[in-house]
């Protein structure tokens, strides 16, 4: 039986965000102000979302691991500290960039942000893979799927609405159709109607026309959708 992967959906969203931002940095002409300012804002958004994701894991997932595998919990807490250091390095470079108005220097600083972001991306791809391989095994050995769903619901209840919109947007971009359909059906069956309606609207805006048609058709199974 396939067990519930507490990390899968959010990690898919975060990876999609990392890939998109790395590509945007590659395509940006840092001598062009409107391009550069837009991508720097996007980079800061990445740092913010990863900080909030680490906060959720530190406060809801790792305590559950710590009860049975304290050494593993400590290892991943340390990795979150390292991730924060990498993120602060990028924030500092972005801040310097934003306060520099010499075109040649902005081009150099933009390149430094791009290189630092690649380091951040590589670290987080490895970190998320380790979580899905190691922490899931510890969780599956000691918790039922219903208990793990409970942790997920607790995490979601403690995420600010604006942050939830951002996480949801990137999860829609990173997940496959079957995963999105299952997610929407679970929300429709277990959450207030406005929560489902908001998520439904995000899916409509983020998915391609073909993908959205497939998702929408699967949701119309005798129930009304907004």
N, C-alpha and C positions, 0 to 999 in steps of 0.2 A: 504494500500500500504506500502510495506517495504521501509523505508527510508535509505538513504546512511549513513553508519556508518564510519565516518572519521577515527576512531581509529582501526577498526577491523583487517585489514590486517597486519599493522605494529605491533600491540599488539600480534597477533598470532605468528609473527616471534620472538618478544622479549621474549615471554613466552617459545617458543621452545628453545631459546638460554639459558634462565635461567635453564630450566629442564636439558638440556644436560650438562651444566657446573656443576650444583649441583651433578649430577651423576658422572661426571668425577672426581670431588673432592673426592667423596666417594670411588672411585675405585683406587685412586692414592696412591702408596707407596712413601711417602715423603722422605724415606731414599734412594730412587733410583733417582739419579740426573736427568736423561733424562726424566723420567715420571713427576717429580715435576716441572722442568723448563717449560715443555710443558703446564701443566695445569695452572701454574701461568701466562704464556703469555695469555692463554685463558681468565683467570679471568680479566686481565687488558683490554682485548678487550671488555668484557662485560661492564666494567665501562665506557669505551670510548663511546660505542654505546648508552648507556643509557644517558650519558651526552649530546650527540648530539641530541638524541630524545627529551629530556627535553628542549634543546635550541630551537628546531623547534616549540614545543608546546608553549613555552613562547613568541615566536616572531610572530607566525602566528595563532595559535588556541585561546590562552587565550585573545589576544586583541579583537578578534571577540566576545568572551563571555563577556568581560569587558564592551562592549558598552551597554549591556542589563542587565547583572548580575555581577556588579563589586565585590560584596562580594564573589561570587563563584570563580571568577577569582583569587582573592587574596588568597583564601583558597588553591587553587591548586598551586599557585606560592610558597606559604609557604611549601607545601608538596615537591615541587621540591628542595627547599633548604634543607629540612630534608633528602631527597634522596641523595643529594650531600654530606652531612655529612657522611652518611652511606658508600657511595662510597669511600670517602677519608680515612675513617678508614681502609677499605680493601686495598687501595693503599699503605697505610703506612705499614701494615702488610706484604704485598707482597715485598715491598722495603727492609724491615728488613730481610725477608726470603732470598731474592736474595743476600744479603751481608753477610749472615751467612754460614759458611762452616763446622760447627760441626753437624754431622749427628743427634745426639740425640736432639739438639735444633731445627734443621730443621723439625723434626717430630712433635715437640710441636707447632712450628709456623705454620706448614701446617694445623694442627688441628684447630688452632685459625682462620686461613683464612676460613676454611670450615664452622665453626660456624658463623663467621661474614657474610659469603656469604648467609647462611640460613636466617639470619635477613634481609639482603638486598632483597632476593627473596620474603620473606613473605610480606615485606613492599610494594614491587612493584606489586605483584599480587593483593593486596588489592587496591593499588592506581589506577592501570589500570582498575580494575572493577568499581571503583567509577567514573572514567572518562567516561566509557562507559555507565553507568547508569545515572549519573547526568548531565555531560556536554553535552552529546548527546541530552538530552531533551531540554536544553537551546538552543542549536544550531538548532534543528529541529523546535523549536517554532519561530525562528527569521530569518532563512535562508532557501533558496530553496536547493534542492540537487545539482543543477548546481553551485550555489555559493559555496557549500561545496566541490564539485569537484575542483572548482577553487582554493580554499585554499590548497587542496592536491597537485595540480599541482605547486603552488607557493613553497610549501615545497620541493617538489622533485627537482625543478629548483635550489634550494639553497643548495642542498646536494652535497658534493664533490664526484667525480666519484668513488674513492676507497671506500668511506663510502657507496655509493649506492650499490656497489657490495656486501658488507657485509650484509647490510639490506636485499637485495634481496635474498641472499642465505638462510637466516634464515626465511624469509617470505615463501619461497618455502617449507621449512621443516615444517612450522607450519600451512599452509593453506591446505584445502581440494582440491580435483581435480577440482570441479566446480568453486571454487574461483580462482584458478590458471588460468583456461581456460578463465574466464571472464576478469581477469587482463591482460593476454597476448593479448586477442582480442582488449581490449581497447587501449593498447599501440600500437598494430599494426595499428589501425585505426586513432590514434591521435598523434603519435610521429614519429620522423624521423626513417628511416629504421634501422640505426645502433643501436638505442636504443632497438628496438624490437629484433634485432639479438643478442645483448648482453644478454638480458633477456631470450631469447630462449635457448641460450647456457647454462646459469646458470640452467635453468630448466632441461636440459638434463643431466647435471652433478650431480645435487642434488637429483633428484627423483629416486626412485627405477625403475627398468626396466619395471615392470608392470604398475606403475603409469605413467611413461613417455610415454609409448605406448598409454594409454588412453588419455592423454593430447595432444599428437602429432596428434592422429587421429581426435580429435575434432577441431584442428586448420586447418586441411586440408579440407576446405569446399569450394574448388574451387579456393582458393588463394594459391600462392606459398609461402613456408616457407623456411628459410635458414637452 
